[in-house]
Structure formats: C-alpha cells, structure tokens
Amino acid sequence: MVDLAEFLCSLLCSLAYLRQVVTKYFLVTAPCSKSPGRASPASSWKRPAGLAAVANKRSKESSDRMAHPVEDVVPGGSKPAGTFGEQVSSLPEQENVECEEKSGHPMVKAAENKMPRMRRRPARIAIPKPSADAAFGVADTEVDGVERELEVEGGEYCVVSRKGQRHMMEDGYGVISNIHGDSKQAFFGVFDGHGGRAAVDFVSEKLGKNIVAALAEPEKEKNQAEMAIKTGYLTTDRDFLSQGVSSGACAATVLLRDGELHVANVGDCRVVMSRKGVADALTDDHRAGREDERNRIENSGGYVTCRNGIWRVQDSLGVSRAIGDLNMKEWIISEPETKSLQLTPDCEFLILASDGLWDKVGNQEVVDVVSRQSNAMKSCRDLIEISCRRGNRDDITVMVIDVQKFIQLGGS
C-alpha cells in the first residue's frame, strides 16, 4: 500500500513541473502575437523550423521599418518617403486600389477607405426664359442632375429636344408669334450648331428678330417676305462673324404671313409638310455631296472629299451652307434657299427637325407617326425614341406646327 505522504509529494512535484512548462510556453509565444499581420500562437508553433526562421526575420525587418523612416528618393527631391503608413496616405486613390489588389496589406485598405471618391457632375446648360410672344433657346436637358428632354408647347406648336452623346447640347429653336400684333403671323425655326454653342445661341436669339425687322421696312418689291428672310439670314451671319468666333449653325425656318408659307434653310435641318397624310419635303439639305453645291465649292477654289461614305468640304465640314464658320466662309455660305406657297385646307401640319431625326427616319414615316397621334407632343417624343432606337447619337430637335390655324388669313 502506497504511503499517503509519498503520493502527495509526487503530486506536488508534477504540478510544479507543469507550471514551468506552461510559463515557458507563454513566454516564448507572446512576442509573436504582438507582431502585426502574424499568425495566432495556436498555429505559429506548428510551423517547420525553416518557415519559422523566415517569419521571425520578416517580423524583425517590419519592426525596424516602422521604427525608422525609409530613406527613399521621391520625385522632385530627396525628401525621405517616411514610414509605410505615411507613404500609403500620400498615394492617389487609383494607386491605393492597385496596391491593395497586389499586396492585400490592411493599411492600404484603410487609406483607401479614408479617401472619398469624387464624381464630377456635368455642367448645367442654361436656357433663356421666353417672353410672352417670343421663345428661343438651347435645350436644357439636365435638371437636378437627372437627364431630361426639353419640352415646350404653345398654342400652334410644340417642340421636344434631347441631348445626344456629345459633351454639350448644340441644338436650338426659335418662335415669334403675334408678329406686328397679328395672331395669324408667326415665325418658327430649328437650329443645329457645330463647333460649340456660340453660333446656335446667337442664331436662336437673333435670326427671327432680324427677319421680322426686315419685314417692317417699306415694301419695295412684290416678294417682300422672301427678301426679308434672305436679309435676316445674311444680317445674322454678318453680325455673328464680327465676333470672331469660328463655330457655325444650320437652320430651317418658316414664316407664316398673309395666308402664305415662306420656307428657308441653310444646312441639313429640314421642313416637311403633311398634305392629307402625304409627306412633302419643302427644303433640300445642303450637303457637301450635292452636285450643285460641290460644283459651287470647286468653282470657288475649294474641294470636296468623301471619307467613310460622308462628303466633306475641305475634308472637314459635312454641310455646305451655314451661318457662321468664320474659317471656311469662302465656301460655306449663309444665303438660304427659299420657297413660298399658298396655304390650303389640304395643308395639315409642318415638321421642322434637325438631322438627328432625318438621318434615321424618313419623311413619310415622320408624317405617319404624327398623323396617328392625337397629341402632337407625344408624337415628337415617339419620333425621338424611334431615331434613338435606330442608333442616333446626335442631338435631336423636333417641332410640329399646326398650320390649319393660319389658313383663314388666306381667304380674307
């Protein structure tokens, strides 16, 4: 039988030995648990001897690096780059993300989270407020940061504009009603700028006013309206060129007066009339590939080339007539082609639009869409949607005018 005193003595010796082993274990593993980015004590002591030596070496190098700044040469001088954390905080946002993807270092992640991501908001496009009898402007397609169309509706017309994928809106429109106090006289125009907004802003505001001013002069010839329209175009062009700005604008306009319709255009904006549902194009586009326009340009010492199926004047501009274009004025003239006709009950409505519509939708299809809709504003939206679905990327403006409200004047 074992003596009780010997058993207690043996148990105490075992407990003392166990305490020494546990104390030694915590003394050995404690430094490793304090190193950033190291494994927990439960796994570190199981590493092979070779890996453990490498880990201890890296731990020592990391501690030395945090304690002493790294003397690196930085661009623009020899200033020390500082500690790793200071270097990370000075990196631009894109570099931080790249470092994180390559190294996965937690300090890089923290630095990235502290740097806000800035989202640039596009500049707003201003539109002048129209008066009671005149409206003109360039479409403002952004309201509170949300892209929207411009929609304007008057008693005899409606217009819808939508910005394309360019950096700025370059379409415009103009309306002057109650000319000389007569509700049966009005001016309407759609304009398409190029090379910036300077020309389209100027034309939207000035062209209609210049035509109306020319109409107020004493009548010298029978075709006073036609002469006033040409005078208005040329005056607007001359006044804009005097500013020394090189941008330009195409235009398509109609003047309703004394029961007659007077149409004019420069460039590729177009006017189409519906006569009992049949499309009648009242203007011809001034494109560089048009034979008579090409001959005129070549006879003036210029040239026309074709690239990717598009004819261009001086290998640059696709239209052959416009207001503005100071650097190409020798070939890009501003004299409009005009046409006049008497309004009859067969004349239903007019569609004025920029090439953003006509490049994708045919004349008769445009008339059919408007004819099917009882709401003219809805028909303008539908036409824009059709053009965009077919790949249009340009700015687009569509105006519909009810000419029936101007026919009565012709019978008086």
C-alpha positions as CSV (number, residue, x, y, z in Angstrom):
1,M,0.0,0.0,0.0
2,V,1.3,3.4,-1.1
3,D,2.1,5.8,1.7
4,L,-0.1,8.9,1.6
5,A,2.7,11.3,2.3
6,E,4.7,10.0,-0.7
7,F,1.6,10.3,-3.0
8,L,1.1,14.0,-2.0
9,C,4.7,14.8,-2.5
10,S,4.7,13.2,-6.0
11,L,1.6,15.1,-7.0
12,L,3.0,18.5,-5.9
13,C,6.2,17.8,-7.9
14,S,4.1,17.1,-11.0
15,L,2.1,20.3,-10.6
16,A,5.3,22.4,-10.2
17,Y,6.7,20.9,-13.4
18,L,3.5,21.5,-15.3
19,R,3.5,25.2,-14.2
20,Q,7.1,25.6,-15.5
21,V,6.1,24.2,-18.9
22,V,3.0,26.5,-19.2
23,T,5.0,29.5,-18.1
24,K,7.8,28.8,-20.6
25,Y,5.2,28.3,-23.4
26,F,3.6,31.8,-22.9
27,L,7.0,33.5,-22.6
28,V,8.1,32.0,-25.9
29,T,4.9,32.7,-28.0
30,A,3.9,36.2,-26.5
31,P,6.3,38.3,-28.8
32,C,4.8,36.6,-32.0
33,S,1.3,37.5,-31.0
34,K,2.2,41.2,-30.8
35,S,3.6,41.5,-34.4
36,P,1.1,43.0,-36.9
37,G,-0.1,40.7,-39.6
38,R,1.3,37.5,-37.9
39,A,-0.5,34.2,-37.2
40,S,-2.0,33.4,-33.9
41,P,0.0,31.5,-31.2
42,A,-2.1,28.4,-31.7
43,S,-0.7,28.0,-35.3
44,S,2.8,29.6,-35.1
45,W,4.5,26.9,-33.0
46,K,3.5,24.2,-35.5
47,R,5.5,25.8,-38.4
48,P,8.5,24.0,-39.7
49,A,11.8,25.3,-38.5
50,G,12.7,26.9,-41.8
51,L,9.4,28.9,-42.1
52,A,9.6,30.0,-38.5
53,A,13.1,31.4,-39.1
54,V,11.9,33.4,-42.1
55,A,8.8,34.7,-40.3
56,N,11.0,35.8,-37.3
57,K,13.3,37.6,-39.8
58,R,10.4,39.4,-41.5
59,S,8.9,40.4,-38.2
60,K,12.2,42.0,-37.2
61,E,12.5,43.8,-40.5
62,S,8.9,45.1,-40.2
63,S,9.6,46.4,-36.7
64,D,12.8,48.2,-37.8
65,R,10.9,49.7,-40.7
66,M,8.1,51.1,-38.5
67,A,10.7,52.5,-36.1
68,H,13.0,54.1,-38.6
69,P,11.8,56.1,-41.7
70,V,12.8,54.6,-45.0
71,E,15.3,56.9,-46.9
72,D,13.9,56.7,-50.4
73,V,14.4,59.3,-53.1
74,V,11.0,60.7,-54.2
75,P,10.2,62.5,-57.5
76,G,11.1,66.2,-57.3
77,G,13.6,65.9,-54.5
78,S,15.4,63.8,-51.9
79,K,13.0,64.1,-49.1
80,P,12.6,60.8,-47.1
81,A,9.4,58.9,-48.1
82,G,8.6,58.3,-44.4
83,T,7.1,55.3,-42.8
84,F,5.0,52.8,-44.7
85,G,1.7,54.3,-43.4
86,E,2.8,57.8,-44.4
87,Q,3.7,56.6,-47.9
88,V,0.3,55.0,-48.3
89,S,-1.6,58.1,-47.1
90,S,0.2,60.1,-49.8
91,L,-0.7,57.8,-52.7
92,P,-3.6,58.9,-55.1
93,E,-6.8,56.9,-54.9
94,Q,-6.1,54.7,-58.0
95,E,-2.7,53.7,-56.8
96,N,-4.1,52.7,-53.4
97,V,-6.5,50.4,-55.0
98,E,-3.7,48.9,-57.1
99,C,-1.5,48.3,-54.1
100,E,-4.4,46.7,-52.2
101,E,-5.0,44.3,-55.1
102,K,-1.4,43.3,-55.3
103,S,-0.4,43.2,-51.6
104,G,-3.6,42.9,-49.6
105,H,-2.0,45.0,-46.8
106,P,-4.6,46.2,-44.3
107,M,-3.0,49.6,-44.0
108,V,-3.6,50.2,-47.8
109,K,-7.2,49.2,-47.3
110,A,-7.6,51.7,-44.5
111,A,-6.0,54.5,-46.5
112,E,-8.3,53.8,-49.5
113,N,-11.4,54.0,-47.3
114,K,-10.5,57.4,-46.0
115,M,-10.1,58.9,-49.4
116,P,-13.6,60.0,-50.8
117,R,-14.4,59.1,-54.4
118,M,-15.3,62.3,-56.3
119,R,-17.9,62.1,-59.0
120,R,-17.8,65.0,-61.4
121,R,-21.2,66.4,-62.2
122,P,-21.7,67.7,-65.8
123,A,-22.2,71.4,-66.2
124,R,-25.8,72.6,-66.5
125,I,-26.9,74.1,-69.8
126,A,-28.8,77.3,-69.4
127,I,-31.9,78.2,-71.4
128,P,-33.2,81.7,-71.7
129,K,-36.7,82.3,-70.3
130,P,-39.0,83.1,-73.2
131,S,-41.2,86.2,-73.3
132,A,-45.0,86.1,-74.0
133,D,-44.6,86.5,-77.8
134,A,-41.1,85.0,-78.4
135,A,-39.3,81.9,-77.4
136,F,-35.8,80.8,-78.2
137,G,-33.0,78.9,-76.6
138,V,-30.8,75.8,-76.4
139,A,-32.3,72.8,-74.7
140,D,-31.5,72.4,-71.0
141,T,-31.5,68.6,-70.7
142,E,-30.4,68.3,-67.1
143,V,-32.5,69.1,-64.0
144,D,-31.2,68.3,-60.6
145,G,-28.6,66.0,-62.0
146,V,-31.1,63.9,-64.0
147,E,-31.0,63.8,-67.8
148,R,-34.3,65.1,-69.2
149,E,-35.7,66.4,-72.5
150,L,-36.7,69.9,-73.2
151,E,-40.5,70.1,-73.9
152,V,-42.2,73.4,-74.9
153,E,-45.8,73.7,-76.1
154,G,-47.5,76.8,-77.5
155,G,-50.9,77.5,-79.0
156,E,-49.9,76.4,-82.5
157,Y,-46.8,74.3,-82.0
158,C,-44.8,72.0,-79.7
159,V,-41.1,71.2,-79.6
160,V,-39.1,68.5,-78.0
161,S,-35.2,68.3,-77.8
162,R,-33.0,65.6,-76.5
163,K,-29.2,65.8,-75.9
164,G,-27.1,63.3,-77.7
165,Q,-23.8,61.7,-76.7
166,R,-21.7,64.9,-77.2
167,H,-20.3,66.8,-74.3
168,M,-22.8,69.7,-74.9
169,M,-26.2,70.3,-76.4
170,E,-25.9,72.2,-79.7
171,D,-29.5,72.2,-81.0
172,G,-31.8,75.2,-80.6
173,Y,-35.1,76.6,-81.6
174,G,-36.9,79.9,-82.1
175,V,-40.5,81.1,-82.1
176,I,-42.1,84.5,-82.6
177,S,-45.8,84.7,-82.5
178,N,-48.2,87.7,-83.0
179,I,-45.9,89.5,-85.4
180,H,-47.0,93.1,-85.6
181,G,-49.9,92.2,-83.3
182,D,-51.4,89.8,-85.8
183,S,-52.1,86.3,-84.3
184,K,-52.1,84.8,-87.8
185,Q,-48.4,85.8,-88.4
186,A,-45.6,83.8,-86.8
187,F,-42.0,82.7,-87.2
188,F,-40.6,79.2,-86.3
189,G,-37.1,77.9,-86.6
190,V,-35.0,74.8,-85.6
191,F,-31.2,75.2,-85.5
192,D,-28.3,72.7,-85.3
193,G,-24.9,74.0,-84.2
194,H,-21.4,72.6,-84.7
195,G,-18.1,73.6,-83.3
196,G,-19.6,74.7,-80.0
197,R,-22.7,76.5,-78.8
198,A,-21.8,80.1,-79.7
199,A,-23.4,80.2,-83.2
200,V,-26.6,78.3,-82.2
201,D,-27.1,80.5,-79.2
202,F,-26.7,83.6,-81.4
203,V,-28.9,82.3,-84.2
204,S,-31.7,81.2,-81.9
205,E,-32.0,84.7,-80.4
206,K,-31.3,86.9,-83.5
207,L,-32.4,85.3,-86.7
208,G,-36.2,85.6,-86.2
209,K,-35.8,89.1,-84.9
210,N,-33.8,90.2,-87.9
211,I,-36.4,88.7,-90.3
212,V,-39.2,90.5,-88.5
213,A,-37.3,93.7,-88.5
214,A,-36.7,93.4,-92.3
215,L,-40.5,92.8,-92.8
216,A,-41.2,96.2,-91.1
217,E,-39.3,98.1,-93.8
218,P,-41.4,99.7,-96.6
219,E,-42.3,97.2,-99.3
220,K,-40.2,97.7,-102.3
221,E,-40.8,94.5,-104.2
222,K,-43.7,92.1,-104.6
223,N,-41.8,89.3,-102.9
224,Q,-41.1,91.3,-99.7
225,A,-41.3,88.2,-97.4
226,E,-38.7,86.3,-99.4
227,M,-36.3,89.3,-99.5
228,A,-36.8,89.9,-95.7
229,I,-35.9,86.3,-95.0
230,K,-32.7,86.4,-97.0
231,T,-31.8,89.8,-95.4
232,G,-32.4,88.3,-92.0
233,Y,-30.1,85.3,-92.7
234,L,-27.3,87.4,-94.1
235,T,-27.5,90.0,-91.4
236,T,-27.4,87.4,-88.7
237,D,-24.4,85.8,-90.3
238,R,-22.5,89.1,-90.7
239,D,-23.2,90.1,-87.1
240,F,-22.0,86.7,-85.8
241,L,-18.9,86.7,-87.9
242,S,-18.0,90.1,-86.5
243,Q,-17.5,88.5,-83.1
244,G,-14.6,86.4,-84.4
245,V,-15.9,83.1,-83.2
246,S,-15.4,80.1,-85.5
247,S,-18.5,77.9,-84.7
248,G,-21.5,77.6,-87.1
249,A,-25.2,76.6,-87.2
250,C,-27.6,75.1,-89.7
251,A,-31.1,76.5,-89.8
252,A,-34.6,75.7,-91.1
253,T,-37.3,78.3,-90.7
254,V,-40.9,79.0,-91.7
255,L,-42.7,82.4,-91.8
256,L,-46.5,82.3,-91.9
257,R,-47.9,85.6,-93.2
258,D,-51.0,86.7,-95.2
259,G,-52.1,83.1,-95.7
260,E,-48.7,82.1,-97.2
261,L,-46.0,79.9,-96.0
262,H,-42.4,81.0,-96.6
263,V,-39.7,78.3,-96.0
264,A,-35.9,78.8,-95.9
265,N,-32.9,76.7,-94.9
266,V,-29.1,76.5,-94.7
267,G,-27.5,73.2,-93.9
268,D,-29.3,69.9,-93.1
269,C,-32.2,70.9,-90.9
270,R,-35.4,70.1,-92.8
271,V,-39.0,71.2,-93.2
272,V,-41.6,68.6,-94.2
273,M,-45.4,69.3,-94.7
274,S,-48.2,66.8,-94.5
275,R,-50.8,67.2,-97.2
276,K,-53.7,64.8,-96.5
277,G,-51.2,62.4,-94.9
278,V,-48.7,62.6,-97.7
279,A,-45.2,63.9,-96.9
280,D,-43.9,66.9,-99.0
281,A,-40.3,68.0,-98.3
282,L,-40.2,71.8,-98.6
283,T,-36.4,72.1,-98.2
284,D,-33.3,70.4,-99.8
285,D,-30.4,69.6,-97.5
286,H,-27.2,71.4,-98.2
287,R,-24.8,68.6,-98.1
288,A,-21.2,68.6,-99.4
289,G,-22.1,65.7,-101.8
290,R,-24.9,67.5,-103.5
291,E,-23.8,68.0,-107.1
292,D,-24.7,71.7,-107.5
293,E,-23.2,72.5,-104.1
294,R,-20.0,70.6,-104.9
295,N,-19.7,72.5,-108.2
296,R,-20.1,75.8,-106.4
297,I,-17.4,75.0,-103.9
298,E,-15.0,73.8,-106.5
299,N,-15.6,76.9,-108.6
300,S,-14.7,79.0,-105.6
301,G,-11.3,77.3,-105.2
302,G,-12.3,74.7,-102.6
303,Y,-12.6,71.0,-102.7
304,V,-14.9,68.2,-101.5
305,T,-13.7,64.8,-100.4
306,C,-15.5,61.6,-99.4
307,R,-14.4,59.6,-96.3
308,N,-16.4,56.6,-95.0
309,G,-19.3,57.5,-97.2
310,I,-19.5,61.1,-96.0
311,W,-18.7,64.0,-98.2
312,R,-17.0,66.9,-96.6
313,V,-16.0,70.5,-97.6
314,Q,-12.2,70.9,-97.3
315,D,-12.1,67.4,-95.8
316,S,-13.8,68.9,-92.7
317,L,-17.5,70.0,-92.7
318,G,-20.3,67.8,-93.9
319,V,-22.7,70.7,-94.7
320,S,-22.1,73.2,-97.5
321,R,-24.2,76.1,-96.1
322,A,-24.5,77.5,-92.6
323,I,-24.5,80.7,-90.5
324,G,-21.0,81.3,-89.1
325,D,-18.0,79.1,-89.8
326,L,-15.6,82.0,-90.0
327,N,-12.6,79.9,-91.1
328,M,-14.5,78.4,-94.0
329,K,-16.6,81.3,-95.1
330,E,-15.2,81.3,-98.6
331,W,-17.1,78.1,-99.3
332,I,-19.7,77.8,-96.5
333,I,-22.2,80.5,-97.5
334,S,-25.2,81.7,-95.4
335,E,-27.5,82.6,-98.3
336,P,-30.7,80.4,-97.8
337,E,-32.7,78.6,-100.4
338,T,-36.4,79.8,-100.1
339,K,-39.8,78.6,-101.2
340,S,-43.2,80.2,-100.9
341,L,-46.6,78.6,-101.3
342,Q,-50.3,79.4,-100.5
343,L,-51.8,77.6,-97.6
344,T,-54.9,75.5,-98.5
345,P,-57.2,73.2,-96.5
346,D,-55.0,70.2,-97.6
347,C,-52.1,71.6,-95.6
348,E,-52.3,69.8,-92.2
349,F,-49.1,70.3,-90.3
350,L,-45.4,71.0,-90.6
351,I,-42.4,69.1,-89.1
352,L,-39.2,71.0,-88.5
353,A,-36.3,68.9,-87.2
354,S,-32.5,68.7,-87.0
355,D,-30.6,66.0,-88.8
356,G,-30.7,63.8,-85.7
357,L,-34.2,62.9,-86.8
358,W,-33.9,62.9,-90.6
359,D,-30.7,60.7,-90.7
360,K,-32.7,57.8,-89.1
361,V,-36.4,58.4,-90.0
362,G,-37.8,59.0,-93.5
363,N,-40.1,61.9,-94.4
364,Q,-43.3,59.8,-94.9
365,E,-42.7,57.8,-91.7
366,V,-42.4,61.0,-89.8
367,V,-45.7,62.2,-91.2
368,D,-47.4,58.8,-90.4
369,V,-46.2,58.9,-86.8
370,V,-47.6,62.4,-86.3
371,S,-50.9,61.6,-88.1
372,R,-51.6,58.6,-85.9
373,Q,-51.1,60.6,-82.7
374,S,-53.9,62.9,-81.4
375,N,-51.3,64.5,-79.2
376,A,-48.6,66.4,-81.0
377,M,-46.2,66.4,-78.0
378,K,-46.5,62.7,-77.7
379,S,-45.7,62.3,-81.5
380,C,-42.5,64.4,-81.0
381,R,-41.4,62.1,-78.2
382,D,-42.2,59.0,-80.3
383,L,-40.1,60.3,-83.2
384,I,-37.1,60.9,-81.0
385,E,-37.5,57.4,-79.5
386,I,-37.6,55.8,-83.0
387,S,-34.4,57.7,-84.0
388,C,-32.5,56.8,-80.9
389,R,-33.5,53.1,-81.2
390,R,-32.0,53.1,-84.7
391,G,-28.7,54.3,-83.4
392,N,-28.9,58.1,-83.4
393,R,-26.2,59.6,-81.2
394,D,-26.6,63.2,-82.2
395,D,-28.6,65.9,-80.6
396,I,-32.2,65.9,-81.9
397,T,-34.9,68.5,-82.0
398,V,-38.4,68.0,-83.4
399,M,-41.1,70.7,-83.8
400,V,-44.6,70.2,-85.0
401,I,-46.7,73.2,-86.2
402,D,-50.5,73.2,-86.8
403,V,-50.8,75.2,-90.0
404,Q,-54.6,74.9,-90.0
405,K,-54.7,77.8,-87.6
406,F,-53.1,80.1,-90.2
407,I,-55.2,79.2,-93.2
408,Q,-58.1,81.6,-92.5
409,L,-55.9,84.6,-93.2
410,G,-55.5,83.4,-96.8
411,G,-59.2,83.7,-97.5
412,S,-59.6,87.2,-96.4
